[in-house]
């Protein structure tokens, strides 16, 4: 037999639409003695097939819809629906759930669609020969009963006060949980924006780094080409200097030879004057003069070529100086690019470190939220168990006790004294953890969260640092700091 784990399926179907002849109730007494269990016997007809969510409820005579049950029990499905012996079924109602008045009630079989398939004859819950019972009590017993009633009233009042206190604690915990959820959502949004910003910055840095690497490679290749060109020009310059020295030496030799020829020419000219009549000497004189003229023209050509070489050497030296200056500038640009790359790497490391710290804080707050939700559920269960124990009506309270999906699933507001099988495994609510105040924002924190944040950020009590732009604010400028952080989210 299944326990009552939830509200049964009902409907607003009126009596005119019910089929009472498909399930027949057998051996129904005219009255049942209070304080004892009641066994309900019934027979399933061959035209009716039971289903898993069918149930049998006790209804007060005069009911209109299937929602007006007093208590109910789930039916047990027969092992072999085709066997005639399995058509005879029974279900037992515990005495704790049965009505305590002397009104007329009847059994009703309701299927999982909320339709009534059978109803019994009316019966009552009363003792045998109730009119013949004479109760005799003494004064002492009356005083003991009054004292017991006073103690019960006092205990009832204490339970009510405890219930109100627990309800207040529950509302405080819910407010704190809501605040933690809002803080967690804010941190998640900030964390998401930081991650997006870091990803964008990473893409920008990677693009710039690739450009700098390409530029550096181009500069390196150009530098190597310039170095090779400078070496070639230096080798060519040294070769031209050597050739220039040779030409200067040859020019000096020619000049000396020309001076000697001039002297010889003068001597020959004097000799020709003395020996004008000698034709052979004249011919030789003409040859010498012609040779002297040829030597003079060659000397002038060599001087002119020497001047051109000297100008070319000066231009090559100027070009070499320009190349050396260009190489220095390229080295400076390379050093600046290396420094900028290092700065970008350091900034990326700082952002990654800050992002990991924000993730750690977000994880801690998530755990704190889960812990508060668990404590809130425990408080809800304790409130509901106390209210069930006191037998109070939830609608008569000044404010409703919130019910959770796990804690209130097994309770029925129609039961007078509640479900005795609910809440047995929990004897008392766990003690709440110690609450500490944050030294910066004065918000409530648990011990483990407070210690963790104190270890991770021991110096944050002196100043408030913006998690986005690293701008610092003093501890007494909390409102300015919050407005500043909020501006980043716009």
CORUR-V627562 format. One record per backbone hydrogen bond with DSSP energy under -0.5 kcal/mol. CO is the residue of the C=O (numbers start at 1). NH is the residue of the N-H. Records with the same first field share a line. If there is no record, write none. Layout:
CO->NH + NH
This chain:
3->5
11->66
14->17
15->18
18->20
19->22
20->119
22->45
24->43
26->41
27->29
30->124
32->126
33->36
38->40 + 93
39->41
40->91
41->26
42->89
43->24
45->48
48->50
51->54
54->75
55->110
56->73
57->59 + 108
58->70 + 71
59->106
60->63
65->68
66->69
68->60
71->58
73->56
75->77
79->81
80->83
84->87
85->88
87->44 + 89
89->42
91->40
93->38
94->97 + 98
95->98
104->61
105->123
106->59
107->120
108->57 + 110
109->117 + 118
110->55
111->114
115->111
116->19
117->22 + 23
118->109
123->105
124->32 + 126
127->130
129->132
130->133
133->135
134->136
135->137
138->142
139->143
140->144
141->145
142->146
143->147
144->148
145->149
146->150
147->151
148->152
149->153
150->154
151->155
152->156
153->157
154->158
155->159
156->160
157->161
158->162
159->163
160->164
161->165
162->166
163->167
164->168
165->169
166->170
167->171
168->172
169->173
170->174
171->175
172->176
173->177
174->178
175->179
176->180
177->181
178->182
179->183
180->184
181->185
182->186
183->187
184->188
185->189
186->190
187->191
188->192
189->193
190->194
191->195
192->196
193->197
194->198
195->199
196->200
197->201
198->202
199->203
200->204
201->205
202->206
203->207
204->208
205->209
206->210
207->211
208->212
209->213
210->214
211->215
212->216
213->217
214->218
215->219
216->220
217->221
218->222
219->223
220->224
221->225
222->226
223->227
224->228
225->229
226->230
227->231
228->232
229->233
230->234
231->235
232->236
233->237
234->238
235->239
236->240
237->241
238->242
239->243
240->244
241->245
242->246
243->247
244->248
245->249
246->250
247->251
248->252
249->253
250->254
251->255
252->256
253->257
254->258
255->259
256->260
257->261
258->262
259->263
260->264
261->265
262->266
263->267
264->268
265->269
266->270
267->271
268->272
269->273
270->274
271->275
273->276
275->278
277->279
278->282
279->283
280->284
281->285
282->286
283->287
284->288
285->289
286->290
287->291
288->292
289->293
290->294
291->295
292->296
293->297
294->298
295->299
296->300
297->301
298->302
299->303
300->304
301->305
302->306
303->307
304->308
305->309
306->310
307->311
308->312
309->313
310->314
311->315
312->316
313->317
314->318
315->319
316->320
317->321
318->322
319->323
320->324
321->325
322->326
323->327
324->328
325->329
326->330
327->331
328->332
329->333
330->334
331->335
332->336
333->337
334->338
335->339
336->340
337->341
338->342
339->343
340->344
341->345
342->346
343->347
344->348
345->349
346->350
347->351
348->352
349->353
350->354
351->355
352->356
353->357
354->358
355->359
356->360
357->361
358->362
359->363
360->364
361->365
362->366
363->367
364->368
365->369
366->370
367->371
368->372
369->373
370->374
371->375
372->376
373->377
374->378
375->379
376->380
377->381
378->382
379->383
380->384
381->385
382->386
383->387
384->388
385->389
386->390
387->391 + 392
393->396
394->397
400->402
404->408
408->411
412->415
418->420
419->422
421->424
423->426
425->427
434->447
436->445
438->442
443->438
445->436
446->450
447->451
448->452
449->453
450->454
451->455
452->456
453->457
457->460
459->462 + 463
462->475
463->465
464->473
466->470
471->466
473->464
474->477
477->481
478->482
479->483
480->484
481->485
482->486
483->487
484->488
485->489
486->489 + 490
487->490
